[in-house]
Amino acid sequence: MTKKLKILHYIAVYAPAWKFGGPVLSVSQLCEGLVSLGHEVEVFTSNAGLSSQRELPVNQLIIRNGVKVTYFAQATGIGINCPGMEESVTARAKEFDIIHVTGVWQRTSGAACIAAKKHCVPYIISPRGALGPYSWRQKTLKKLAYYLWQERFNVINAASIHYTSKQELEECQWLKLPGQTFIIPNGINTKFWQPALEEAKEWRKSNKINEDEFVLLNVGRLHHKKGLDLLPQILVSLRHLNWRMVFVGGDDDGTQEKLKQAFQSANLLDRVLFLERCEPRQLLAVYTAANLFVLPSRHENFGNVVIEALACGCPVLISDQVGLHDEVIDSGMGWVIPRVAKDWADFISGVIHSPERLQTIKYSSRSWVEDVFSIETTALEMANYYTKLCEKLC
């Protein structure tokens, strides 16, 4: 390893605040991977989503899986308002070799960018899809005002912008940001994400799902962005086949109720199972028990759940708006179909009738994930990029 770096990861929410989605898991695993390489990693974050985690002290440093983490207390206000984060990064920015800010449109981010620029510390921003066209179409006027007021300063002064997929980079080119850009995918802990065969059998049994039922699975927050409203349209034409649809995730915007109404109208609600979000360890059995993971998203900058499913031997069917669609097509580790209900229905019908089409992927997907997306691989790529950036700017 080259020079040992002192790295600050600055993110509004952090593990174990799983309710906030993919970045929480991917950033925490990246930090742990960097520590395993010998780097010193510190995280400034808030205690958002962690009110039930009484064992996590607030406003004091703890060690979580080798990473130094401080969960600063939220204050009242719009969004995640965390003065402690801002005060600490302002006071301590000069201590770090590099600062990595995850997320845009976050009121806490500006303090880190300002402090880094003041002390000539290079900083990286990972927008995690939030600078893409789908995001800009949501509350456009508010975002435009905020961009001109704060976010533009943050992104144009960054030493580099980190994208997780080719799609995400291409979507943001219109902004013409002056800094460097680079692509490193999210990594996962492949020692953790692996098939759980016995647990999968128990999971099916406990949820009254027969061995011969074809399980379609979606994991993640229930939100308009995920395009889940396509699934009732697809499955209504497959009512004659032996399938179950399983959703695992919390409801963000009323999507669950809309899905229930759509399935109820089609007299299919008894074949649909809604489960609340769960700890990552519980997901191993769910992924392993499923026959096909489905993600018909309207937009997804990466798609952590796609990699998790493949690591557990669950084949995937995704839309061409999921950031990973190029990688899935190129590798042959799944199927990519535009958001057309009939095309999805035809494909699902085909694999239910001929499930052997899934077997090649079930047996080979895990090795592909280990080669390309293991946290050892992606953390090393990130550490090498940090080092080159620091050397270039010194």
N, C-alpha and C positions, 0 to 999 in steps of 0.2 A: 504493500500500500504506500502511496505517496504521502504527502503532508497530512497530518491529522488536523481536521477542520473543527472549528467551533461553530455550530449551525443553530440558528433559531428558526423554528417553524412557528408561524403566526397564523392561527386559524380560529374562527369564531366558535366552532364546536369541535369536540374531539372525543375519541373513545373514552368511555363506553356509551356515548350519546348516539346509539344506533338509529334512533328515530329520524335523524336528519339525513340518512341515506348514505350513498356510496363514498363520498369524500372522507367521511369520518373513519371508515374502515381502511380505505386505501392510504390515507395520510398517516394513520397510526402504524400501519404495517411498513410503510416506507421509513418512518422514523426508527422503528425497531430494526429494520434492515441496515440502516446507516450506522446504528450503534454496534451491530454485530461486525461491521467492517472496521471498527475502532475509532469512529468519529464521536465527538461529544455533541449530543443533540439535546436541545432544550425546547420546550413547547410553551407558548403563551396562549391560553384559550379562556373561554368562559365556562361557567357551570350550567349553561343552558341545557335543558333536557336531562339533568342529573339530580333533580331534587330527591329522587328515591335512593340515590347512592350515598347513604349517610356515612359510609366509610371513607369517602373522598373529602378530605379537608379543603376548605376554601381559603384562597389568598396565601397559601404556603406551598413551597416546593415539595413534591413527592417524587418517588421513582416508580414509574409504571413500565414494567417489562424492559427495564434498562434505560428508559427515556426519562429525563428530568421534565416534569410537567407541573405547571402551576395553573389551577383552575380559579380564575378570578370571578368574584361575585358579580352577577348581573345587577344592574340598576333599572329602575322604571324608565320607560321611554319607548319610542318607536324602534322596532327591530331588536337586535341584540346590542344593548347599550351596556358597555363594560369599561368604565373609566379606569379600573385597575390595570387592564391590559394596555391601555393607551399610555398611562403614566409609566408603567414599567418599561415599555419599549422605548419611550422617549428618554428615560434615564439610562438604559443599558444597551442601546443599539450599538454603541462603539465597541462593546466587548466581543462582538461576533465577527467571524470572517465573512459570513454570508447570511442573509435573511430571506426566507422563503415564505411568501404570503399566499395563502390559499383562499380564493374566492374574491369576487368583485361584487359591487352593490352592497358592501358591508360597511356600516358606519365606523367600525373599529379599524378598518384597513388603512385609512389615511394617515393615522399617527405613525404606523410602522414605516410607511413610504417616506414620509417627511423626515423622520428621525434617521433613516438609513441614508437618505440623500445628504442631510446635514453633516453626517459623520463620514461621508464617502465610503459607506459600506454597500457593496453590490447587493441588490435585491432582485428576486425573481417573483413573478406573479403567475399563479396557476388559475386561470379563469373558470376552469371546470365547466365549460359550455355556456357560461353566463354572458359571454360577449357574442354569442351566435344569434342568428336571425330569429329563432323561436323566442329567445329571451327578450330581444328588442321589441317584439310585437306585444309583449305583456307590459302594460303601464308605460307605454312609449314616451309620453310627454314627461312623466316624472323621471324616467331614466335619462332622457336627454338633458333635463335640467341638472340632475345629479352628476352626469358625465361631465358637463361643462364646468360644474362647480368643483368637483373633487376627483372623480374617477379618471378623467383625462390626465390629470397630473400624475396619478398613480401609475398608469400604464405607459405613458411616454417617457417617464424617468426610470423605468425598470431597466436593469441591465439585460434582462432577457424575459421572454414570455414562454411559459411551458404549456405545451398542448399534449393531450393524451392520445390523440389520433390524427391521422391525415385529414379526416373530415373536419375536425375542429379547427385545425390550422387554416384550411382553405376557406372556411366560413368567416374567418376573422381578417382575411387579407384586405378587405375593403377599408379597414380602419387605418391602414398604412402606418402602423406603429414603428417608430424609429429603431427600437432595440433589436437585439438578436431574437430569434425564435428557435425552438427545438421541440422534438417529439420524443417523449419517453412514455410508454404505456403504464397504466396502473399495474402494480404487481400484487400477487397474492402469496400467502404462505402455503405452499403446496404440501407441506408436512401436515398442515391442519386440514386443508380442503382436499378430502379424498373420500372415496366411496365408504359408506357405512352399511354394509349389506344386512346384517342382523337387525340393526336399528330400523332400517327401511321396512323390513317385514313387520316389525312391531308397530311402526307408524301407520302402515296400511291397515293393520288389524284394529288399532285403537280408533281409527277414523272410519271403520266399517267400509273399507274399500277392498273389493275382492282382487285376488291375484290376476284375474283375467281382464280386469278393467284397465283401459288405456288412460293413463293420468296425464293430463295437460297441466302444466304448472307455470304460474307467474309469481315472482318474488320481487317485492319492492313497494314503495309507497304507492297508494292508489291516487292517481292524479291525471288530469286531462292530458298532460304531456305524454303520458305513457301509452295513449291510444287504445286503451282497453275496451272502449266502446265498440271496437271492431269485432271483438270476440263473440258477443251474442249474435251478431249478424252471420258470423262464420258457423257457429255451432247449431243454429236453428236448422240449417240444411243437413246437419249430420245427426239429427235426433234418432235415426234408426240404428246408429252404431253404438258400441259399448264403450263409452268414455265418461270420465269425470274431470271437471275443471276445478283447479285448486288455486286460490289467491292467498298469498301470505304477505301481509303488510298493512300498515295503518292507513286510514283514510285521511287524505290531505284537504280535499276540496269538495266533498259530497259525491265523489265518483262511486263509492261503494253503493250508496243508495240508488244511484242511477243504474248501475249494473244489476242490482237486485230487481229493480222494476223491469228492466229489459228482459232478464231471464224469466221473471214471473209471467210477463206478457206472452212469452214463447212456451210457457208451461215446462220450463227446464230448470227452475230454481232448485228442485230436489237433487239435481245432478251437479250442483255447484257448491263448493266449500270455501267459506271465507274464514281465514285464520288471522289472528293479530300478528304483528311483527314479533319476531322471537330472537333470542340470542343466536349468534353465528353457529355455536355448537349444535343447536337443535336443527339447524338447516341442513346439516350433513345428511340426516336420514331422509329429509323431504326431497332434496335433490336426487338422492340415490333411488328413492321410491318412484320418482316420476319417469314417464316414458319419453316426454318431449317438453322442453322448456320453450315458452312462447313470449316474445317481446315485440308487440306491434307498435312501437313508439312513434310519436310524431317527431320527436327529437331526443337524441341521447348523445352526449359528447363522447362517451366511451361505452359503458355498459358493464360494470363490475360483475353483475349477476350472470352475465353470459359466460365469463371466465370461471366463476365459481361452479356453475352447472357443469361445464365441460370437465373441470377438474374432478368432479364427482361422477363422471361417466354418463351424464345426461345430455343427449343431443339437443341442439338448439335450432329454433326457427325464429328469425328476426326480420324486422323491416329494413329497408335500405336507408332509413334515417337514423339508425343506430351507428354510433361512431366506429364500432368495430366491424362494420359490414365488409369493408375491403379485406381485412385480415381473415374473416371467416370464409369469404369466397376464395381467396388465394390459397388458403390451407385446405379447403374442402372439409373443414371440421363442423359444418353445419349448413343451413340453407337460408338464403336471403330472398325475400319476396316483397315487392312493393305493397303498400297498404290497399289491396283490392280484395274484398271479402271472398269472392268466388275463387280466386287463385289460392288463397289460404285454405279454403274449404277443400278444394281439389287435392292439395298436397296432403293435408291431414287425413283425408279419407284414404289416400293412397298408402300412407304409412301405417294406418290402423289395419288395413287389409293385408299389407305386406310389411310387418314389423322388422323383417330381416334387413330391410334397407337401413335401419338404424344401427345395426350391430357393428359395422366397421368403425363408425364414429365412437360408439361406446367403448371399444377396445383401444382406440388410438388417440382419443382426445386428450387424455391425461398427459401422455408423453409430450404432446405439442404444447400444452400449457406449461409444463415444467421447463421446456426449452426456451420459451419466449416470454412467459409472464411470471416466472417465479420471482419472489421478492429478492432472492440473491442476485438474480440477473438485473432486475430493474433498479435496485438500490445501488449496485455497482455502477451502472450507467449514470445514475444521478450524481453519485459521488465524483465520478470522473468529470462530469460536466461542471459541477461546482468548482473543482480544482482548476480546470482550464479557464473558467470565467474569472476566478480570483487572480490567477497568474496574468491573465491578459489585462486586467484592470489595475494591477499593481504598478 
